[in-house]
């Protein structure tokens, strides 16, 4: 087996997952990470693999695309999934983690591996002198700088691919201190939990119920609140899966009640009836001292966030541990600039991994790093790994990056990326059928790898 020497730029989820897969196979990895000397606009921790906008890794059910992807990653011995499972905190059917513990554990795992050298350095461009030794036979460069890659590195990448970067804006939700909530109003429950006969105390979410009048006041304030201005030279373009709550509200008064504030599956213990709207809060850490406002990503100025969200019953005296914010995320037009192995068509020894490729989400980002690590390991061993079938979650996600589109957009993993079912089925059965087909296809593919 040839021993590779690989430079990885960026110590986020994709970079760590790729580095650990290569290192465990005996390859030498040099990871360039700009922290703690430099931080992106959204990062605050000095640890690697920092989760920024949420502590949720979304559904763990295999009848969802992301739940299926996590199951496939576990089967492929993903370090990311092993750490996430060890750091999980209660979140109903979702997998949520203690963010600080998760990042610390990932950092320790990377730092402890003898085949990984961690270098604190901000890589300014693809021709940075530190990368030149890795642009030769038996070496490779992996750009896993994330969607918040520095302006200089983004400009260098743009020059190499010869086309303009696509971009979108990403918003993160506020976090409040749990002890500042009014627990005479806020109740603990999971959606549909009461209908299943569960005790309220077993619920994994805190819920702020609103009647119609209270919701109307909140909704109007949200529409009228002052927002952070977009710079004149930047076109504002949001990723649909992470829309600011105020942008969703502009679509109509019921958009939120059928979206992030939907009350279905809840009963307000004070009234015995379903509320008109429910704002949910999810614990940020195992001690639940702070909570994330679920689905409330926002670009409101900080003073307006405090004013508007304190209009929600139960949050009248809410103290904010972190305000929501908005930042620019960049990604490449993957079908145009990336080869199927995630290398740059214009510079084949340079590979991309993570959200800068056009995958969206923590799990998806880590999955792309895992696959790239596996692919490079296979080549070093003298064989080309067959790509995962598009019927699988991982294969569907990678397939999205090779599917030409007039306006390529980032995407989470979902069943819509997979080939259509070859059979007619009732709507309620389709997800289960997609999942069953994916599991069978993944098992057959994994058998071929061994």
C-alpha positions as CSV (number, residue, x, y, z in Angstrom):
1,X,0.0,0.0,0.0
2,X,1.2,3.5,-0.9
3,X,1.4,5.8,2.1
4,X,-0.2,9.1,1.2
5,X,0.8,12.5,2.5
6,X,-2.4,14.6,2.6
7,X,-2.9,18.3,3.6
8,X,-6.3,19.1,4.9
9,X,-7.3,22.8,5.1
10,X,-9.9,23.2,7.8
11,X,-10.7,21.4,11.0
12,X,-14.5,21.3,10.8
13,X,-16.6,18.3,10.5
14,X,-15.6,17.2,7.0
15,X,-11.9,17.9,7.7
16,X,-11.8,16.0,10.9
17,X,-13.8,13.0,9.5
18,X,-11.5,12.8,6.4
19,X,-8.4,13.2,8.5
20,X,-9.3,10.5,10.9
21,X,-10.3,8.0,8.2
22,X,-6.9,8.6,6.4
23,X,-4.9,8.4,9.7
24,X,-6.5,5.2,10.8
25,X,-5.5,3.6,7.5
26,X,-1.8,4.6,8.1
27,X,-1.6,7.7,6.0
28,X,0.1,10.9,7.1
29,X,-2.2,13.9,7.5
30,X,-1.2,17.6,8.1
31,X,-4.3,19.6,9.1
32,X,-4.1,23.3,8.7
33,X,-6.6,25.1,11.0
34,X,-6.7,28.9,11.4
35,X,-8.1,28.9,15.0
36,X,-7.3,30.1,17.6
37,X,-5.4,32.8,15.7
38,X,-8.4,33.6,13.4
39,X,-12.1,32.9,13.7
40,X,-14.8,33.1,11.1
41,X,-17.7,35.5,11.8
42,X,-19.8,32.6,13.2
43,X,-17.2,30.7,15.2
44,X,-16.3,31.4,18.9
45,X,-14.7,28.2,20.2
46,X,-11.0,27.3,19.7
47,X,-11.9,23.6,19.3
48,X,-12.2,21.7,16.1
49,X,-15.5,20.5,14.7
50,X,-17.4,23.4,16.3
51,X,-21.2,23.2,15.7
52,X,-22.4,26.8,15.0
53,X,-26.1,27.2,14.4
54,X,-27.6,24.3,16.2
55,X,-26.8,21.3,18.4
56,X,-29.2,19.1,16.5
57,X,-28.1,16.5,13.9
58,X,-31.8,16.2,13.0
59,X,-33.9,13.0,12.9
60,X,-32.4,9.7,13.9
61,X,-35.3,7.7,12.3
62,X,-34.2,5.7,9.2
63,X,-37.5,6.6,7.5
64,X,-35.9,10.1,7.0
65,X,-33.1,10.8,4.6
66,X,-30.8,12.2,7.3
67,X,-31.5,9.3,9.7
68,X,-30.7,6.9,6.9
69,X,-27.4,8.7,6.2
70,X,-26.4,8.5,9.9
71,X,-27.2,4.8,9.9
72,X,-25.0,4.3,6.8
73,X,-22.2,6.4,8.4
74,X,-22.3,4.3,11.5
75,X,-22.0,1.1,9.4
76,X,-18.9,2.7,7.8
77,X,-17.3,3.3,11.3
78,X,-17.6,7.1,11.1
79,X,-15.7,8.9,13.9
80,X,-18.1,11.8,13.7
81,X,-21.0,9.5,14.4
82,X,-19.2,7.6,17.2
83,X,-18.5,10.9,19.0
84,X,-22.0,12.3,18.3
85,X,-23.6,9.2,19.8
86,X,-21.4,9.4,22.9
87,X,-22.3,13.1,23.4
88,X,-26.0,12.9,22.7
89,X,-28.6,14.6,24.9
90,X,-32.4,14.1,25.0
91,X,-34.1,15.5,21.9
92,X,-37.0,13.1,21.1
93,X,-36.6,11.4,17.8
94,X,-33.7,13.6,16.8
95,X,-30.0,13.2,17.6
96,X,-28.8,16.3,19.5
97,X,-25.4,16.7,21.2
98,X,-23.8,18.8,23.9
99,X,-22.0,21.1,21.5
100,X,-19.0,21.9,23.8
101,X,-18.5,18.3,24.8
102,X,-18.8,17.2,21.2
103,X,-16.2,19.6,19.9
104,X,-13.8,18.9,22.7
105,X,-14.1,15.1,22.1
106,X,-13.5,15.5,18.4
107,X,-10.5,17.8,19.0
108,X,-9.0,15.3,21.5
109,X,-9.5,12.4,19.0
110,X,-7.7,14.3,16.2
111,X,-4.9,15.6,18.5
112,X,-4.3,12.1,20.0
113,X,-3.7,10.4,16.6
114,X,-0.1,10.0,15.8
115,X,-0.6,10.2,12.1
116,X,-2.2,13.7,12.2
117,X,-0.1,16.8,12.6
118,X,-2.2,19.9,13.6
119,X,-0.8,23.1,12.3
120,X,-2.2,26.5,13.3
121,X,-2.1,28.4,10.0
122,X,-4.5,30.4,7.9
123,X,-4.2,29.1,4.3
124,X,-4.6,32.2,2.1
125,X,-4.7,30.6,-1.3
126,X,-4.3,27.3,-3.2
127,X,-0.7,28.2,-4.1
128,X,0.1,28.9,-0.5
129,X,3.8,27.7,0.1
130,X,2.6,25.4,2.8
131,X,0.5,23.4,0.3
132,X,3.1,23.1,-2.5
133,X,4.7,19.9,-1.0
134,X,1.3,18.2,-1.2
135,X,0.7,18.9,-4.9
136,X,3.0,16.1,-6.1
137,X,2.7,12.4,-6.8
138,X,1.7,10.5,-3.7
139,X,0.1,13.5,-2.0
140,X,-3.2,15.4,-2.1
141,X,-4.7,18.6,-0.8
142,X,-8.2,18.6,0.7
143,X,-10.0,21.9,1.0
144,X,-12.5,21.5,3.8
145,X,-12.6,25.1,4.9
146,X,-16.4,25.1,5.2
147,X,-18.9,27.6,3.8
148,X,-17.1,30.4,5.7
149,X,-13.8,30.0,4.0
150,X,-11.7,33.2,4.2
151,X,-12.2,35.8,1.5
152,X,-8.6,35.3,0.2
153,X,-9.0,31.5,-0.1
154,X,-12.4,31.8,-1.7
155,X,-11.0,34.3,-4.2
156,X,-8.1,31.9,-5.0
157,X,-10.5,29.0,-5.5
158,X,-12.7,31.1,-7.7
159,X,-9.7,32.0,-9.9
160,X,-8.8,28.3,-10.2
161,X,-12.3,27.0,-11.2
162,X,-12.8,29.9,-13.6
163,X,-16.3,30.6,-12.7
164,X,-18.1,32.8,-10.2
165,X,-18.9,31.4,-6.8
166,X,-22.5,30.8,-5.9
167,X,-23.5,31.8,-2.4
168,X,-26.4,32.1,0.1
169,X,-27.0,33.5,3.5
170,X,-27.2,31.4,6.6
171,X,-28.9,32.5,9.8
172,X,-28.5,31.0,13.3
173,X,-31.1,31.0,16.1
174,X,-30.8,32.7,19.5
175,X,-30.0,30.8,22.7
176,X,-31.6,31.7,26.0
177,X,-30.8,30.8,29.6
178,X,-33.4,28.2,30.8
179,X,-33.7,29.6,34.3
180,X,-35.0,32.9,32.8
181,X,-38.1,31.3,31.3
182,X,-41.5,31.5,33.0
183,X,-42.2,27.8,33.8
184,X,-45.8,28.7,34.9
185,X,-46.4,29.1,31.2
186,X,-43.7,27.0,29.5
187,X,-44.4,23.3,29.5
188,X,-42.3,20.3,28.8
189,X,-43.5,17.8,26.1
190,X,-42.6,16.1,22.9
191,X,-44.9,16.5,19.9
192,X,-47.7,13.9,20.1
193,X,-46.4,12.7,23.5
194,X,-49.6,13.6,25.4
195,X,-51.6,11.8,22.8
196,X,-49.5,8.7,23.4
197,X,-50.2,8.9,27.1
198,X,-46.7,10.0,28.1
199,X,-46.1,12.0,31.1
200,X,-45.3,15.7,30.4
201,X,-42.1,15.5,32.3
202,X,-40.8,12.9,29.8
203,X,-40.8,15.4,27.0
204,X,-37.5,16.5,25.5
205,X,-38.6,20.0,24.5
206,X,-39.8,23.1,26.3
207,X,-42.8,24.7,24.7
208,X,-44.1,28.2,24.7
209,X,-47.8,28.2,23.8
210,X,-49.5,31.1,22.1
211,X,-53.2,31.8,21.6
212,X,-54.3,33.6,18.4
213,X,-54.1,37.1,19.9
214,X,-50.7,36.5,21.4
215,X,-49.4,35.0,18.1
216,X,-50.8,38.0,16.1
217,X,-48.9,40.4,18.4
218,X,-45.7,38.4,18.0
219,X,-46.2,38.0,14.2
220,X,-46.7,41.7,13.6
221,X,-43.7,42.7,15.7
222,X,-41.6,40.2,13.8
223,X,-42.6,41.8,10.5
224,X,-41.9,45.3,11.7
225,X,-38.7,44.7,13.5
226,X,-35.4,46.1,12.3
227,X,-33.1,43.7,10.4
228,X,-29.4,43.7,9.8
229,X,-28.8,45.4,6.5
230,X,-27.3,43.5,3.5
231,X,-24.2,45.1,2.1
232,X,-24.9,46.9,-1.2
233,X,-22.8,44.6,-3.3
234,X,-24.3,41.4,-2.1
235,X,-27.4,39.8,-3.3
236,X,-29.4,38.3,-0.5
237,X,-30.2,34.6,-1.2
238,X,-31.2,32.2,1.5
239,X,-30.9,28.4,1.6
240,X,-34.5,27.2,1.9
241,X,-33.8,24.8,4.8
242,X,-32.4,27.6,7.0
243,X,-34.6,30.6,6.3
244,X,-34.7,33.4,8.8
245,X,-37.9,33.2,10.8
246,X,-38.8,36.8,9.7
247,X,-38.3,35.9,6.0
248,X,-40.7,33.0,6.5
249,X,-43.2,35.3,8.2
250,X,-43.3,37.6,5.2
251,X,-44.8,34.8,3.2
252,X,-48.1,35.0,5.1
253,X,-49.5,34.9,8.7
254,X,-50.0,31.2,8.8
255,X,-46.6,30.2,7.3
256,X,-45.1,30.0,10.8
257,X,-48.0,28.1,12.3
258,X,-47.6,25.4,9.6
259,X,-43.8,25.6,9.9
260,X,-41.5,26.1,12.8
261,X,-44.3,27.2,15.2
262,X,-46.8,24.6,14.3
263,X,-48.9,23.5,17.3
264,X,-50.0,20.1,16.0
265,X,-49.4,17.3,18.6
266,X,-49.5,19.6,21.7
267,X,-52.0,20.5,24.4
268,X,-51.5,23.5,26.6
269,X,-51.8,22.1,30.2
270,X,-53.3,25.5,31.3
271,X,-56.3,25.3,28.9
272,X,-56.5,21.6,27.9
273,X,-56.6,22.7,24.3
274,X,-54.2,22.9,21.4
275,X,-52.5,26.3,21.2
276,X,-52.7,28.5,18.1
277,X,-48.8,28.3,17.8
278,X,-46.0,26.8,19.8
279,X,-42.4,28.1,20.0
280,X,-40.2,25.1,21.0
281,X,-36.9,25.3,22.8
282,X,-34.3,22.5,22.7
283,X,-31.6,22.0,25.4
284,X,-28.1,23.0,24.3
285,X,-26.2,20.9,26.8
286,X,-26.6,17.9,29.0
287,X,-27.3,20.1,32.0
288,X,-30.0,22.0,30.0
289,X,-28.9,25.4,31.3
290,X,-29.4,27.0,27.9
291,X,-31.9,26.4,25.2
292,X,-32.0,27.0,21.4
293,X,-35.1,28.6,19.9
294,X,-36.0,25.9,17.4
295,X,-36.6,27.1,13.9
296,X,-36.0,30.8,14.9
297,X,-32.9,31.6,12.8
298,X,-32.9,35.3,12.5
299,X,-31.2,38.4,11.1
300,X,-32.9,40.9,13.4
301,X,-30.6,43.3,15.2
302,X,-29.9,42.2,18.7
303,X,-32.1,44.7,20.5
304,X,-35.0,43.7,18.3
305,X,-34.5,40.0,19.0
306,X,-34.8,40.7,22.7
307,X,-37.9,42.8,22.2
308,X,-39.7,40.5,19.8
309,X,-39.0,37.1,21.3
310,X,-40.0,38.4,24.8
311,X,-43.5,38.9,23.4
312,X,-43.8,35.1,23.4
313,X,-45.6,33.8,26.4
314,X,-43.1,32.3,28.9
315,X,-40.2,34.3,27.5
316,X,-41.2,37.7,28.9
317,X,-38.0,37.9,31.0
318,X,-35.8,35.7,28.8
319,X,-32.1,36.3,29.1
320,X,-30.0,35.7,25.9
321,X,-26.9,33.6,26.1
322,X,-26.3,34.2,22.4
323,X,-28.2,36.3,19.9
324,X,-29.0,35.0,16.5
325,X,-26.9,36.2,13.6
326,X,-26.5,35.9,9.9
327,X,-23.4,35.2,7.7
328,X,-22.5,34.6,4.1
329,X,-21.9,30.9,3.2
330,X,-20.1,30.1,0.0
331,X,-20.1,27.0,-2.1
332,X,-19.0,26.0,-5.6
333,X,-21.1,25.1,-8.6
334,X,-20.2,21.4,-8.0
335,X,-21.6,19.9,-11.3
336,X,-19.4,22.3,-13.2
337,X,-16.2,22.4,-11.2
338,X,-16.0,19.1,-9.4
339,X,-15.1,15.7,-10.8
340,X,-17.1,12.6,-9.4
341,X,-14.2,12.0,-6.9
342,X,-14.7,15.6,-5.5
343,X,-11.4,16.8,-7.1
344,X,-11.3,20.1,-8.9
345,X,-11.5,19.5,-12.7
346,X,-9.0,22.4,-13.1
347,X,-6.6,21.1,-10.4
348,X,-7.0,17.3,-10.0
349,X,-4.7,17.0,-6.9
350,X,-7.0,19.3,-5.0
351,X,-10.2,17.9,-3.5
352,X,-13.1,19.6,-1.8
353,X,-15.1,18.3,1.1
354,X,-17.9,19.6,3.3
355,X,-20.4,22.4,2.8
356,X,-18.2,24.2,0.3
357,X,-19.1,21.4,-2.2
358,X,-22.8,22.1,-2.1
359,X,-23.9,19.6,0.5
360,X,-25.9,21.3,3.3
361,X,-26.0,20.3,7.0
362,X,-23.7,18.9,9.7
363,X,-24.3,15.3,8.9
364,X,-24.0,15.8,5.1
365,X,-20.8,17.7,5.5
366,X,-19.2,15.0,7.6
367,X,-20.4,12.3,5.2
368,X,-18.6,14.0,2.3
369,X,-15.4,14.0,4.3
370,X,-15.9,10.4,5.2
371,X,-16.4,9.3,1.6
372,X,-13.4,11.3,0.4
373,X,-11.2,9.7,3.1
374,X,-12.5,6.3,2.0
375,X,-11.9,7.0,-1.7
376,X,-8.3,8.2,-1.1
377,X,-7.5,5.2,1.1
378,X,-8.8,2.9,-1.6
379,X,-6.7,4.4,-4.3
380,X,-3.6,4.2,-2.0
381,X,-4.3,0.5,-1.6
382,X,-4.5,0.0,-5.4
383,X,-8.2,-0.1,-6.1
384,X,-10.9,2.4,-7.0
385,X,-13.9,2.2,-4.7
386,X,-17.2,1.8,-6.4
387,X,-19.4,4.9,-5.6
388,X,-22.3,4.2,-3.4
389,X,-25.5,3.6,-5.4
390,X,-27.9,6.6,-5.8
391,X,-30.5,4.5,-4.0
392,X,-28.5,5.0,-0.8
393,X,-28.5,8.2,1.2
394,X,-24.8,8.7,0.8
395,X,-25.0,7.9,-2.9
396,X,-27.9,10.2,-3.4
397,X,-26.1,13.1,-1.7
398,X,-23.0,12.6,-3.8
399,X,-25.1,12.3,-6.9
400,X,-26.6,15.7,-6.2
401,X,-23.1,17.2,-6.6
402,X,-22.9,15.8,-10.2
403,X,-26.4,16.7,-11.3
404,X,-26.4,19.7,-13.7
405,X,-28.8,22.4,-12.8
406,X,-29.4,25.9,-14.2
407,X,-29.1,27.3,-10.7
408,X,-27.3,24.8,-8.6
409,X,-28.3,25.0,-4.9
410,X,-27.0,23.3,-1.7
411,X,-29.1,20.4,-0.5
412,X,-29.6,18.3,2.6
413,X,-30.0,14.6,2.0
414,X,-33.6,13.6,1.3
415,X,-35.5,10.9,-0.6
416,X,-36.2,13.3,-3.5
417,X,-32.5,13.0,-4.4
418,X,-32.9,9.2,-5.0
419,X,-34.3,7.5,-8.1
420,X,-38.1,7.2,-8.1
421,X,-39.6,4.0,-6.7
422,X,-40.4,1.5,-9.4
423,X,-43.8,0.7,-7.8
424,X,-46.9,2.6,-6.9
425,X,-47.4,3.1,-3.2
426,X,-49.6,5.0,-0.9
427,X,-48.0,8.3,0.2
428,X,-47.7,7.1,3.8
429,X,-45.7,4.0,2.7
430,X,-43.3,5.7,0.4
431,X,-40.7,6.7,2.9
432,X,-40.6,3.2,4.4
433,X,-40.2,1.8,0.8
434,X,-37.4,4.3,0.0
435,X,-35.7,3.4,3.3
436,X,-36.0,-0.4,2.7
437,X,-34.6,-0.1,-0.8
438,X,-31.7,2.1,0.5
439,X,-30.8,-0.4,3.2
440,X,-30.7,-3.3,0.8
441,X,-28.7,-1.4,-1.8
442,X,-26.3,-0.1,0.9
443,X,-25.7,-3.6,2.3
444,X,-25.0,-5.0,-1.2
445,X,-22.6,-2.1,-1.9
446,X,-20.8,-2.5,1.4
447,X,-20.3,-6.2,0.8
448,X,-18.5,-5.3,-2.4
449,X,-16.0,-3.1,-0.4
450,X,-14.8,-6.0,1.8
